Amino acid sequence: MNPFLKPGSNAPVAGTYVEVGHGGGKVKNPERVELQQGGTLPDLKSYTVKIEHKGEEKTRNRQHKWILEV
């Protein structure tokens, strides 16, 4: 089971959810929200990253995710 939850999805269990990076890493000053089971996770800001590969530059849109705080 993927422990990461997308913004806008419903909380599977009651508890405190914390913001994590796109790949699950820590972020500075993460948002925390306490929800009951079935509550909707709030939206998080999206951001753009630039990737250079073999001399070609590409941009990708990323968004942080939520995870249940243990």
Secondary structure, DSSP 8 states (H G I E B T S, - for coil): ----B-TTSB-SSSEEEEEE-TTS---SS--EEEE-TT-B-----EEEEEEEETTEEEEEEEE-EEEE--
